[in-house]
Amino acid sequence: MSPVPASAITIADGEITLDAEMLAPKLGLSADALREAIEQQIPNSRAAVNGGGGHFSIEVTSPAFAGRSMLDSQRLVYGAIAHLMQGDAPLVHAVDSLKTRNALRATSA
C-alpha cells in the first residue's frame, strides 16, 4: 500500500481527521464496498456496481423485490448503503442510476 498523502490528513485542536474521499482508492473502498454492502443486506441479491469518485451506477437483482413497488425496492438498496452516504466526507456522493430487478427463484426438475 502506498503512503497516505499529506493533503488527506488534517490536524486541528489535537484531533486527526482523514479525508475519506481521498483515501477511498487506497483503502479499496469503492464499487466493491457498495456491492458487498448491498449483497450482505438484501437477501439472495446480486449487485453490479460501476463508477467511482463518489458517483455510482447500481443494478441489483433479488427475489426480495418480489411484490414491491420500484420505490420500495430502491429504498431497500439505499438502506443497505446509507452508512456509506453519511458524514462530512461520504464515500458515496450520488447514485447516478439505480435499477432493481426481481429474480425469480429457479427450481430444479
N, C-alpha and C positions, 0 to 999 in steps of 0.2 A: 504494500500500500504506500502511495506517495504521501509526503508530508502535507499537513493541513496548511493552506495558505494563510498568511498573517491577516489578510483582509477578512477572513471568515471568523476572526476572533475579536471580541470587544471586551475590554476590562474596564468596569466603572463601579465605583463605590465598593470595591472588594468583591464584586461579582463577575464571573466569567460567562459570557454569552457567546454561543456558537451560531453562525448563520446556517440554518438547516438547508436552505436552497443551494448555497454554495457547496455544502458538504454532501448533499444527496448523491451526486455521481460517485464520489469517493467511497461512500458507505454502501453503495448498491441499493439505495432507496429510490426506486424508480418504478417503472411499469411492473416489475416483478413484485414489489411490495404491494401495489394495488391488486394485482392478480391474486396473490396469496391471501390478502385480507378478505377479498370477495369470496374466494373459494372456501375459506375457513368459516365464514359467517352464513353463507347461503347453502343449504343442503344440496348435495349432488350437483353442484354447479361447475361449469367450465367457463372461464373468463379469458377473453382475448383483450389485451390492453396494448395500445400503441401511444407513443408520444414521449414527452419529456419536457424539462424546463418548466414544470408545473402545469402543463396543459396536456390533457389525455383524451383519447377516444376509447370507449369501453363497449364491449359486446359480451353479454352474459347469457348463457343458456342453462336453464334449470327447471326441473319439474315443480319447484317451489312457486313458480309463476302461474301455474295452472289455476284457473278460476279467478285470477286477479286482474284488475284493470292495468293498463300500461302505467298509469301514475303510481299505483300501489307497488308494482314490480320495480319501478325506478326508485321508489322510496326505500325498498329493501336494499338496493345497491348503494344508495347514498348513505344509508345507515351503516353499512359494512365498512365504508371508507371515511366516515365522519372524523375519526381520530386523526386522519392524515390531512384533513382540511382545516384544522383548528390551530390557533396560536398566532403569534406575530409573524412567523416565517413558515407558513404551512407548506408541506411538500406538494400538495395539490392545490393549485390556484383555480383551475377551471376544468370541468369536464365538457369538452367541446362537442362530443357526440356520445350518446348513451342509447344502446339498443338492448332490449331484453327479449328473450325468446323462450317459449315453453318447450321443454324437452319431454316428449312422451317416453315413458319407460318402455324399453324394449323387452319383449317377452320371448323367452326361448321355447321352441317347439319340442 
